[in-house]
Amino acid sequence: MDTRSINDISSQLSMVCGKLGSLASGSETIKATNPDLAATYEDMLLDEIKHVQILALELTKLAVSEERADDGAFAEGELNSVLGEEEDDE
């Protein structure tokens, strides 16, 4: 397990999560006076949420050793679906 990388990603997650609260608050505050700017804040908020998801996935990869990779909560291939595609029931 790569402890240093886990610590680095955890620090980044903490900082990005701080941005989420700030952007959400800013969006709500500005919404009444400048809807266009509020939309910009919401777009930025969604970008930061995407960054949290990416960092969380990378953190998970680092935290799980190769020996335990098959003991996950998901079966092989379960996380490979594409949004909007229908699944084939076998």
C-alpha positions in Angstrom: 0.0 0.0 0.0 1.3 3.4 -1.0 0.8 5.4 2.2 2.3 8.6 1.0 0.0 8.7 -2.1 -3.0 7.9 0.1 -2.1 10.8 2.3 -1.6 13.1 -0.7 -5.0 12.2 -2.2 -6.7 12.5 1.2 -5.3 16.0 1.5 -6.5 16.9 -2.0 -10.0 15.5 -1.2 -10.2 17.6 1.9 -9.3 20.8 -0.1 -11.8 20.0 -2.9 -14.6 19.3 -0.5 -13.9 22.7 1.1 -14.4 24.2 -2.4 -17.8 22.4 -2.8 -19.2 24.1 0.3 -18.0 27.5 -0.9 -19.3 27.1 -4.4 -22.7 25.8 -3.2 -23.0 28.8 -0.8 -21.9 31.2 -3.5 -24.5 29.9 -5.9 -27.3 30.3 -3.4 -26.2 33.8 -2.4 -25.9 35.0 -6.0 -29.0 33.3 -7.5 -31.4 36.1 -6.5 -29.3 38.9 -8.0 -27.4 37.4 -10.9 -28.8 34.1 -12.3 -26.1 33.8 -15.0 -23.4 34.0 -12.5 -25.2 31.4 -10.3 -25.2 29.1 -13.3 -21.4 29.5 -13.6 -21.1 28.6 -9.9 -23.2 25.5 -10.4 -21.0 24.5 -13.4 -17.9 24.9 -11.2 -19.6 22.9 -8.5 -20.3 20.0 -10.8 -16.6 20.1 -12.0 -15.4 19.9 -8.4 -17.8 17.0 -7.7 -16.3 15.2 -10.7 -12.8 15.8 -9.2 -14.0 14.3 -5.9 -15.2 11.2 -7.7 -11.9 10.8 -9.6 -9.9 11.2 -6.4 -12.1 8.8 -4.5 -11.6 6.1 -7.2 -7.9 6.6 -7.2 -7.8 6.5 -3.4 -9.8 3.2 -3.5 -7.3 1.7 -6.0 -4.4 2.7 -3.7 -6.0 1.4 -0.6 -6.9 -2.1 -1.9 -4.0 -4.4 -2.3 -3.8 -6.6 -5.4 -4.4 -9.7 -3.3 -7.7 -8.3 -2.0 -8.9 -6.8 -5.3 -11.2 -9.7 -6.1 -12.9 -9.4 -2.7 -14.7 -6.2 -3.6 -18.4 -5.4 -3.3 -18.8 -5.5 -7.0 -18.5 -8.4 -9.4 -16.0 -8.3 -12.2 -17.3 -6.0 -15.0 -20.1 -4.4 -12.9 -18.6 -1.0 -13.0 -18.0 -1.0 -16.7 -21.5 0.0 -17.8 -21.9 3.3 -19.7 -24.6 5.8 -18.7 -27.6 5.5 -20.9 -26.9 2.0 -22.2 -29.3 -0.8 -21.6 -27.9 -3.9 -19.8 -28.3 -7.3 -21.4 -29.9 -9.7 -19.0 -28.3 -13.1 -19.5 
